Amino acid sequence: MKQFTIPSVYRSPLIAAIKNKRKEADRLKKDFSPTRLNFGPVEIILARHFGFCYGVENAIEIAFDTIEKNKDKRIFLLSEMIHNPFVNEDLLSKGVRFLMDTKGKTLIPFSELTRDDVVIIPAFGTTLDIENELRAIGIQIEQYNTTCPFVEKVWNRSEQIAKKGYSIVVHGKPSHEETRATFSHSDEHAPTLVINDMAEAIVLGEFVLGKREAHTFPDVFNGRYSEGFDCTRDLVRFGVVNQTTMLASDTQSIADYLRTVLMEKYGLNESTASSHFADTRDTLCYATNDNQTAVLSLMKEQADLAIVMGGRKSSNSSHLVELLEQQFPTYFIESHTDIPSWQLIQGFNWRTHEPYERVDFLPTNTPVRIAMTSGASCPDAVVEATIERLVSFFPGARTLRSIQSEWE
């Protein structure tokens, strides 16, 4: 896989040594067992896969290269590059300005742009309307487009099944930038609908089976379907694609459920199901799969608590928290600064989107075992700094350098 050039400040010597050695021993990525770092009075149990993915490193490389090569131009980001505050703050510090916020609200009107400006498309991609609006100004967006290849893969798969007469159901968070972009690109080729979770999939199944009146469909899925979408016509044949950062198991469960609904509706069997339901398993992102599978393996370990590092707006990070909190007391933080002392951790509730504080979060027994992972947009340097902060609370603990030497 391609090696990217990204700022060294995001790298971690300790994490790099661990990842390199694990990769050498497991080229085919079949071993999802976690990495154990024994510091003596505290043990860190690291997920096998975590941190920057291909799409994130690609976006960061393009963004910083664009800044370096266009010092005489105004540079704008359509919205946040990725959902990590440290990366976005670095870009802002270099003079980059955001045109919109993560919800699509305008911060700088497009009317202020000129054809000489540089506009970077973030890793999430964007809608066709925005692409066309920027092109109309004369801005060459293709040159500075950091859309993740795996997001584009979803768009391409949607187009492929649309050409075969299938409608598209997108499993994603309706307000998320990636889902808005995927909806736009899918809508170009086929009737498209966005659903958020299994509960909405069940409701959708009731419309397919005629258990709900068709005239109520617009109210139930208001603002989340193509213009002119007709549930009696457009849900006869469809496939399910996903926002790449959703729980892969959730997407697959939703797809499996809706497939059985269509089989029931049209009297299909396993060999004939494809006449009404398109197979789209290949749209699940490899990094999302790997990180989530690694967390499932991490959950089999004995640990006193778990910590997930990532931006508060990060969808993939929040899903890692969702998994881990089924097994451990789990804290979602942005960095080591959210652990100001051994007595206090400042976490973020991914469900309510509210910050909170927890006193005496570390147990008094030793060794303390802490399960740990991070989202796909979290720099490895943040993971190392968090480990270092936690280890500092335990007198007599081994140093990070001594642990690192074991992996070099």
Secondary structure, DSSP 8 states (H G I E B T S, - for coil): -------GGG--HHHHHHHHHHHHH-TT------EEEE-SSEEEEE-SS-S--HHHHHHHHHHHHHHHH-TTS-EEESS-SSS-HHHHHHHHHTT-EESB-TT--BSS-GGG--TTSEEEB-TT---HHHHHHHHHHT--GGGGB---HHHHHHHHHHHHHHTTT-EEEEES-TTSHHHHHHHHHHHTTS-EEEE-SHHHHHHHHHHHTTSS-GGGHHHHTTTSB-TT--HHHHTSSEEEEE-TTS-HHHHHHHHHHHHHHHHHHHT--TTTGGGTEE--GGGS-HHHHHHHHHHHHHTTS--SEEEEE--TT-HHHHHHHHHHTTTS-EEEESSGGG--BTTEEEEEETTTTEEEEEES-S-SSSSEEEEEEE-TTS-HHHHHHHHHHHHTTSTT---HHHHHHHH-
